C-alpha cells in the first residue's frame, strides 16, 4: 500500500469515526428530547434565563448547585413557596429540564391535575399501581399547590403519594401559600402536618417574597409607551 492509499484510508477512517460520533450525539439528543416531551413541561425554561438580580432573596449559588441534580441522589425535595409571579414555576421547570438532560425520569403536573389523576385511579381501583409508578419517577414536579382547596379524599391520596416517595425519590413543590396555611389547603391540619413532615425532612425550602416578574414586564411595557399616547 503506497502513501496515497494510506492517506485515503486514514481520512476514510476519520470520516467513519466522525459519523459514528454524530450518530451517538443524535441518539442522545433524541433520548433527551423524548424525555423532555414525556415530562410534560408547559414551556421550556433555563436557569440562565432567570433574573436573580430581580429576586435577591433567592440563593443563586444554591439554585445553581441544585441544577447539577445531585440532590436526586439523596432523594432531597425542593420547595418553592410564596407570592405569585416570582418565578417559582420557571425555576421548577429549569431544574426538571436539567434532570432530563441527565436522562432522569421527570414528570411535571399541576396540583389540580394530580388530584384528578389520584381520584380517577382510586375510583378505578388502580391507585396502588398509580402510586407504585409514581414512586419510580425520579423527579416529580407538583405545581401550584394552594390555588385550589383539596377535598378530604384527595388530601388522603396526596398523603399516600408523598409517603410512597418519601426518602426514595425527589419532589419539587411550588405553592403560593406559606407552610402554616397548608392546613387550609388540605382541609385538615393533621394531614397537612404529616405531608409537610415528609417533604421537609430532606429538603431545600425557598421562601420567596419578592416582586412579581409579570408586573415587572408590564411596567417595562408601560415605560416604553410614549406619554402623548397614554
Order of alpha helices (4+ residues) and beta strands (2+ residues): alpha-alpha-beta-alpha-beta-alpha-alpha-beta-alpha-beta-alpha-alpha-beta-alpha
